[in-house]
Amino acid sequence: MTPRLMGVVNVTPDSFSDGGRYADTDAAVVHGRRLLADGADILDVGGESTRPGATRPLLEEELSRVVPVITRLAAEGAVVSVDTMRAAVARAALDAGAALVNDVSGGLADPDILDVVADSDATYVAMHWRGHADRMQQAASYDQPGGVVAAVCRELGDRLEAIRAAGIPDDRVVLDPGLGFAKTAEHNWALVAGLDRLAELGRPLLVGGSRKSFLGSLLADAAGTPRPVTDREAASTALTLVLAQRGVWGIRVHDVRSSRDALRVLDRVQQEER
């Protein structure tokens, strides 16, 4: 199965990946249209930066950033996801036409978000999370037997039970290992290699590693300086191929065109093998 490509639409002034290039409604909508033309299946619209060290916007700020963008893109027929941890934002986004709620906290930041999703027909993406961006890297410790893979499986399993208890059926749940969230580079690579273990939870997987710092560390120069964010696209596309071959449900990316091209190449080879 070819994974879905979720194109990132950051409506924030402080995104690690694009530096706020799409921080106003018109720019974000144009960017979303471009991602669709490049082959995105889903547009993930977010109004809160979750880069390490980021501070949270006020609720009113987040709402004013995402709702107009979602309204316009959904009205044009796009399948839109809202990237939020807040129940109020999720509710407004669903009312505006969003079809998915992509919650990086898996319901831990605002438990009411589970009730919002349960009362809708939206898909819920629950990510592994251990704290907000300003302190999450302090929680990047996985010293128990089985390391980070076992811990993420266990903690996502706990979230899955809470999601079920809230009344969200399994067929509307997707899980995300949370690459880069309370994880070191080594943890991220271990999770990519251990996706089969995560799949044993029985739910589809969404993975987002595009342009993240573990790729920059991998591509560091001779002096140990990480590759800049703007020069990690080839590695991000390579990661798309790795994830596709591991059977994930979806891949969250910034440059949809390069990932779509890579998936077409992979699909063509697989056609010959069948």
C-alpha positions in Angstrom: 0.0 0.0 0.0 1.3 3.4 -0.9 1.4 5.6 2.2 -0.5 8.9 2.3 1.5 12.0 2.1 0.6 14.6 4.7 1.8 18.0 3.6 2.8 20.5 6.3 1.2 23.9 6.4 2.7 25.8 9.3 0.7 29.0 10.0 3.3 30.2 12.6 5.9 32.8 12.8 8.5 30.5 14.4 8.5 27.2 12.6 11.9 25.4 12.5 11.4 24.4 8.9 10.2 27.4 7.1 10.8 30.4 9.3 7.3 31.7 9.2 7.0 32.0 5.4 3.3 31.0 5.6 2.3 32.8 8.7 -0.6 34.7 7.2 -3.8 33.2 5.7 -3.3 34.0 2.1 0.3 32.7 2.0 -0.8 29.5 3.9 -3.6 28.8 1.5 -1.4 29.3 -1.6 1.2 27.0 0.0 -1.5 24.4 0.7 -2.7 24.5 -2.9 0.9 24.0 -4.1 1.3 21.0 -1.9 -1.9 19.5 -3.3 -0.7 20.1 -6.8 2.6 18.3 -5.9 0.7 15.2 -4.7 -0.3 15.7 -1.1 -3.2 13.5 0.1 -3.8 15.5 3.4 -2.9 19.0 4.4 -1.8 19.4 8.0 -2.6 22.9 9.2 -1.0 24.0 12.5 -0.9 27.2 14.4 1.5 26.3 17.2 5.2 25.6 16.7 6.4 22.5 18.6 10.1 22.9 17.8 12.3 22.4 20.9 12.1 25.4 23.2 9.1 27.0 21.5 6.5 28.8 23.7 2.8 28.3 23.2 0.6 30.9 21.5 -2.6 32.1 23.2 -5.7 30.1 22.3 -7.1 33.1 20.4 -3.9 33.4 18.4 -4.0 29.7 17.4 -7.6 29.9 16.4 -7.1 33.0 14.3 -4.1 31.3 12.5 -5.7 28.0 11.6 -9.5 28.4 11.2 -9.4 30.8 8.2 -6.9 28.6 6.4 -8.8 25.4 7.1 -12.1 27.0 6.1 -10.7 28.0 2.7 -8.8 24.8 1.9 -11.6 22.5 3.0 -14.1 24.5 0.9 -11.9 23.9 -2.1 -12.1 20.1 -1.5 -8.9 19.4 0.3 -8.7 16.8 3.0 -7.4 18.9 5.9 -5.9 17.9 9.3 -5.6 20.3 12.2 -2.3 20.0 14.1 -3.4 21.0 17.6 -3.3 19.9 21.3 -6.3 22.1 22.3 -9.9 20.8 22.4 -11.3 24.3 21.5 -9.1 24.5 18.4 -10.0 20.9 17.4 -13.7 21.7 17.7 -13.4 24.9 15.7 -11.3 23.2 13.0 -13.8 20.3 12.6 -16.6 22.9 12.3 -14.5 24.6 9.6 -14.2 21.4 7.6 -11.2 19.5 9.0 -11.4 15.7 8.7 -8.5 14.8 11.0 -7.2 15.9 14.3 -3.4 15.5 14.6 -2.7 15.8 18.3 1.0 15.6 19.1 0.2 15.2 22.8 -2.1 12.2 22.3 -4.7 13.7 24.5 -2.4 14.4 27.4 -2.2 18.2 27.0 -6.0 18.7 26.9 -7.9 15.5 27.7 -11.2 17.1 26.5 -9.9 16.8 22.9 -10.8 13.1 23.0 -14.4 14.0 23.7 -14.4 16.5 20.8 -13.2 13.8 18.4 -15.5 11.2 19.8 -18.5 13.4 19.1 -17.3 13.8 15.4 -16.5 11.4 12.6 -12.9 12.6 12.4 -9.8 10.5 12.3 -7.6 11.0 15.4 -3.8 10.9 15.2 -2.2 10.4 18.6 1.5 11.0 18.9 3.9 9.8 21.6 4.5 12.8 23.9 6.2 13.6 27.2 5.8 17.3 27.6 5.5 20.7 25.9 8.2 22.0 23.6 9.9 24.2 26.3 10.8 21.2 28.4 10.3 18.0 26.3 14.0 17.3 25.7 14.5 17.0 29.5 12.3 13.9 29.3 14.4 12.2 26.6 15.4 9.3 28.9 14.5 5.7 28.1 16.6 3.5 30.5 14.2 0.7 31.1 14.5 -2.7 29.4 13.8 -2.5 25.7 14.8 1.2 25.5 12.9 3.8 23.6 11.0 1.3 21.4 9.5 -0.5 24.3 8.8 2.7 26.2 7.0 4.3 23.2 5.0 1.1 22.6 3.9 1.0 26.2 3.1 4.7 26.5 1.2 4.8 23.1 -0.6 1.6 24.3 -1.8 3.6 27.4 -3.0 6.4 25.2 -4.8 4.0 23.0 -6.7 2.7 26.0 -7.7 6.2 27.0 -8.8 7.0 23.4 -11.0 3.9 23.4 -12.4 4.8 26.8 -13.4 8.2 25.4 -15.5 6.4 22.7 -13.3 6.9 19.7 -13.4 3.6 17.7 -10.2 1.9 16.6 -10.9 2.4 12.9 -10.6 6.2 13.4 -7.2 6.1 15.3 -3.7 6.5 13.9 -0.6 6.4 16.1 2.6 8.4 15.7 6.0 7.5 17.4 6.8 11.2 17.8 10.2 11.5 16.2 12.1 14.4 17.7 9.7 14.9 20.6 11.6 14.0 23.8 13.9 12.0 21.7 17.6 12.1 20.8 18.9 11.3 17.4 19.7 7.8 18.5 16.2 7.4 19.8 14.7 8.5 16.5 16.8 6.0 14.5 15.9 3.2 16.9 12.2 4.0 16.4 12.5 4.0 12.6 14.2 0.6 12.8 11.6 -0.6 15.3 8.4 0.3 13.5 7.3 -3.3 13.3 7.1 -3.4 17.1 4.9 -0.3 17.1 2.7 -1.8 14.4 1.9 -4.6 16.9 -0.4 -2.1 18.7 -2.7 -2.8 15.8 -3.2 0.7 14.5 -1.9 2.5 11.4 1.2 4.6 11.8 1.9 8.2 10.8 5.6 9.2 10.9 7.0 12.7 10.6 10.8 13.0 10.3 11.0 15.6 7.5 13.9 18.0 8.0 14.3 17.2 11.6 17.5 17.6 13.6 18.4 13.9 13.6 18.9 14.2 9.8 21.0 17.3 10.3 23.2 15.4 12.8 23.6 12.5 10.4 24.7 14.8 7.7 27.1 16.9 9.8 30.3 18.2 8.2 33.8 17.3 9.2 33.8 19.8 12.1 30.6 18.3 13.5 28.3 21.1 12.4 24.8 19.7 11.6 23.5 20.2 8.0 21.2 23.2 7.9 17.4 22.7 7.8 17.3 24.1 4.3 19.7 21.4 3.0 18.1 18.2 4.4 15.6 17.5 1.7 17.4 14.6 0.0 17.7 12.9 3.3 14.1 13.6 4.1 13.1 12.0 0.7 15.3 9.0 1.5 13.5 8.6 4.8 10.2 8.6 2.9 11.3 5.6 1.0 12.5 3.8 4.1 9.1 4.5 5.8 7.1 3.4 2.8 9.0 0.1 2.7 8.1 -0.4 6.3 4.4 -0.1 5.5 3.4 3.0 7.4 0.0 4.5 6.8 1.2 8.1 6.3 4.3 10.2 6.1 4.3 13.9 7.2 6.6 15.9 4.9 7.4 19.5 3.9 8.5 18.9 0.3 5.6 16.8 -1.1 6.9 16.7 -4.6 10.1 15.0 -3.9 8.4 12.4 -1.7 5.7 11.8 -4.3 8.3 11.3 -7.0 10.2 8.8 -4.7 7.0 6.9 -4.0 6.2 6.6 -7.7 9.6 5.1 -8.4 9.1 2.6 -5.5 5.6 1.7 -6.8 6.9 1.2 -10.3 9.6 -1.2 -9.1 7.1 -3.1 -6.9 4.8 -3.5 -9.9 7.5 -5.4 -11.7 8.0 -7.6 -8.7 4.3 -8.6 -8.4 
